[in-house]
Amino acid sequence: MHVKAAELFDLTGRVAVVTGASRGIGAAIARCLAVNGAEVILVSRKATACEQLAATIRANGGRARAYACHMGDLDAIDALYTWLGAEVGGLDILVNNAATNPLQGSVLQMDAAAFEKTVDVNLRGVWFMCSHAARMMAKSGGGSIINVASVAAERPMVGLGLYGATKAAVVNLTQAFARELAGSRIRVNALLPGLVNTQFAAALQTDPTVRAEALQSIPWGEIAEPEDMVGAALFLASDASRYMTGASLRVDGGLNS
């Protein structure tokens, strides 16, 4: 039996939550999921930017809503899932994209406040988003969880020591959740972007020296745009990857090859 690509990637009737959806990679993924049929819940700390994107998606014929939720606040995460159950009715796809890096510098400069903030958002928030999502998805027969990590999970980068450590932990928890949730037909995979032109990595755009050094390290010879991540995300969200779980998919232009 031959299946057309359009059928494999069709997300019609599915609900997707994308965190960190107000800009960058999260916004690009949200737009892609919506174009391919999903109802997308755009989540970030402040709803204004997400509501603007949701309005654009709706104007183009898609379905989208905005919801304010801080990934470092477990009560806020609880409230998000209560709202999803009551107002949306379920969840099929979760993209854990929100992350923070309050300190870019030597490992010796990290203070307790920055450490806690980084771990709270990048690791604790991802863990509890996954566990809440899994309970909800199990009730409807399965789903797909995509944890956006980083190539820094595999190879530490100078100035990003704790950020990379939290992303390595995200890869490990992805594998743990994948093993435990397979019986509920919930797939859990990690997406590992390389260097991407986003506000999160502003130095790539504002510092010519940083940009030149980055380009020298990428065999493909280009720094990625957020849209370069959407194909992999759509693949992981859709039935095209139905037999794939616990995997880490690098999209890095060969940076960690």
C-alpha positions in Angstrom: 0.0 0.0 0.0 1.4 3.4 -1.0 0.6 6.5 1.0 0.9 9.9 -0.4 3.2 12.4 1.4 0.3 14.7 2.0 -1.5 12.0 4.0 1.5 11.2 6.1 2.0 14.8 7.1 -1.7 15.7 7.5 -2.4 17.0 11.0 -6.1 17.7 10.5 -8.1 17.3 13.7 -5.1 17.3 16.0 -4.4 19.7 18.8 -0.8 21.0 19.2 0.7 23.0 22.0 3.9 24.9 21.2 5.8 26.6 24.0 8.1 29.5 23.4 5.8 30.2 20.4 6.0 34.0 20.4 9.1 34.2 18.1 11.9 32.3 16.5 11.8 28.5 16.2 8.6 28.2 18.2 6.7 30.6 16.0 8.0 28.9 12.8 7.0 25.5 14.0 3.6 26.7 15.1 2.9 28.2 11.7 3.9 25.0 10.0 1.7 22.8 12.2 -1.2 25.1 11.6 -0.7 25.1 7.8 -0.8 21.3 7.9 -4.1 21.2 9.7 -3.5 21.3 13.4 -5.2 23.5 15.9 -2.3 25.2 17.5 -2.1 26.5 21.1 0.6 29.2 21.2 2.2 29.4 24.6 4.7 31.9 26.1 5.1 34.0 29.2 3.2 36.9 27.7 0.2 36.2 25.5 0.4 39.4 23.4 2.9 38.3 20.9 1.3 34.9 20.7 -2.1 36.4 20.1 -0.7 38.4 17.2 0.7 35.3 15.6 -2.6 33.4 16.4 -4.5 36.2 14.6 -2.3 35.9 11.6 -2.7 32.1 11.5 -6.5 32.5 11.7 -6.5 35.2 9.0 -4.8 32.6 6.7 -7.5 30.0 7.4 -5.8 28.1 10.2 -6.8 27.5 13.8 -4.8 29.0 16.7 -5.2 30.3 20.2 -2.8 32.0 22.6 -2.2 31.1 26.2 0.2 32.8 28.7 2.2 30.3 30.8 5.7 30.5 32.3 7.5 27.2 32.0 9.3 27.9 35.3 6.0 28.0 37.2 4.6 24.6 38.0 1.3 26.1 39.1 1.0 27.8 35.7 1.7 24.5 33.9 -1.0 22.8 36.0 -3.4 25.6 35.0 -2.5 25.3 31.3 -3.5 21.6 31.3 -6.7 22.2 33.3 -7.6 24.8 30.6 -6.7 22.4 27.8 -9.0 19.7 29.2 -11.9 22.1 29.8 -11.7 24.4 26.8 -9.9 22.4 24.1 -10.7 18.8 25.0 -7.4 17.1 24.6 -3.9 17.2 23.2 -2.2 15.3 20.4 1.1 17.1 19.9 3.4 18.9 22.4 6.4 20.9 21.2 8.6 21.8 24.2 10.5 24.7 22.7 10.7 27.3 25.5 14.1 27.8 27.0 16.2 30.3 28.7 19.9 31.2 29.1 20.2 34.1 31.6 24.0 33.9 31.7 26.3 33.4 28.7 29.8 33.2 30.1 32.3 31.1 31.9 31.1 28.2 34.1 32.9 30.0 36.9 30.5 33.0 36.6 27.3 31.1 37.2 25.5 32.2 40.3 22.7 30.4 42.2 19.9 32.6 40.8 20.8 32.1 37.2 21.4 28.4 37.8 17.9 27.9 39.3 16.2 29.9 36.5 18.0 27.9 33.8 17.2 24.6 35.3 13.6 25.5 36.2 12.7 26.4 32.6 14.9 24.2 30.6 14.6 21.0 32.6 12.0 21.0 35.3 9.4 22.8 33.0 10.0 20.3 30.2 9.7 17.3 32.6 6.3 18.4 33.9 5.0 19.5 30.5 5.8 16.0 29.3 4.2 14.3 32.3 1.0 16.3 32.0 0.8 15.9 28.3 1.4 12.1 28.6 -1.6 11.7 30.9 -3.8 13.6 28.6 -2.6 11.9 25.4 -3.0 8.4 27.0 -6.7 9.1 27.4 -7.1 9.6 23.6 -4.9 6.8 22.4 -1.5 8.4 22.0 0.3 11.4 20.6 3.7 12.9 19.9 6.0 14.9 22.2 8.9 16.9 20.7 11.5 18.3 23.0 13.6 21.0 21.4 17.1 20.5 22.8 20.3 21.7 21.1 23.5 20.4 19.6 25.1 21.7 22.8 23.6 18.6 24.4 26.1 16.5 22.5 29.1 18.8 22.5 29.4 21.6 25.2 30.0 25.1 23.9 32.1 27.7 25.6 29.9 30.1 27.4 26.9 27.8 27.4 27.9 25.3 30.0 24.8 25.1 32.1 22.5 25.6 29.0 24.2 22.6 27.3 23.9 20.5 30.5 20.2 21.1 30.7 19.8 20.2 27.1 21.7 17.0 27.6 19.3 16.2 30.4 16.4 16.9 28.0 17.8 14.3 25.6 18.1 11.8 28.5 14.6 12.5 29.8 13.3 12.2 26.2 14.7 8.7 26.1 13.2 7.9 29.5 9.8 9.1 28.7 9.9 7.3 25.3 10.6 4.0 26.9 7.9 4.3 29.5 5.2 5.8 27.3 5.5 3.5 24.2 2.9 1.2 25.6 0.4 4.1 25.5 1.4 4.9 21.9 3.0 8.2 22.9 6.1 9.0 20.9 8.8 11.2 22.5 11.6 12.5 20.4 14.2 15.4 20.6 15.0 18.0 18.0 18.5 19.3 18.2 19.0 22.6 16.3 22.4 23.9 15.6 23.2 27.7 15.3 20.0 29.5 14.4 19.4 33.2 13.6 17.0 34.1 16.5 16.8 36.7 19.2 17.9 34.0 21.6 21.2 33.9 19.8 21.4 37.6 19.1 25.2 37.6 19.0 25.1 35.7 15.7 23.5 38.8 14.2 25.2 41.6 16.1 28.8 40.5 16.5 30.7 40.0 13.2 33.5 38.1 14.9 31.0 35.7 16.6 29.2 35.2 13.3 32.4 34.6 11.3 33.6 32.0 13.8 30.3 30.3 13.7 30.2 30.1 10.0 33.7 28.5 10.0 32.4 25.7 12.2 29.4 24.8 10.0 30.2 22.5 7.0 27.0 23.7 5.3 28.4 27.2 5.4 25.2 28.9 6.6 23.6 29.8 9.9 20.1 28.3 10.0 16.9 30.3 10.0 14.0 29.3 12.3 12.1 27.9 9.2 14.9 25.4 8.7 13.7 23.5 11.8 10.1 23.1 10.7 10.5 20.1 8.3 12.0 18.0 11.1 9.3 19.2 13.6 6.5 18.4 11.2 8.0 14.9 10.6 8.2 14.2 14.3 4.7 15.5 14.9 3.1 13.5 12.1 2.4 9.9 11.2 5.5 10.0 9.0 7.5 9.2 12.1 5.0 6.7 13.6 7.7 4.1 14.4 10.2 6.6 15.8 10.6 7.3 19.5 13.4 8.1 21.8 15.4 9.6 19.0 17.5 12.8 18.7 17.2 14.4 15.3 20.1 16.9 14.6 19.4 19.8 12.3 22.7 21.6 12.4 24.2 22.0 9.0 26.8 19.3 9.9 28.1 21.3 13.0 28.3 18.1 15.2 29.2 15.7 12.4 
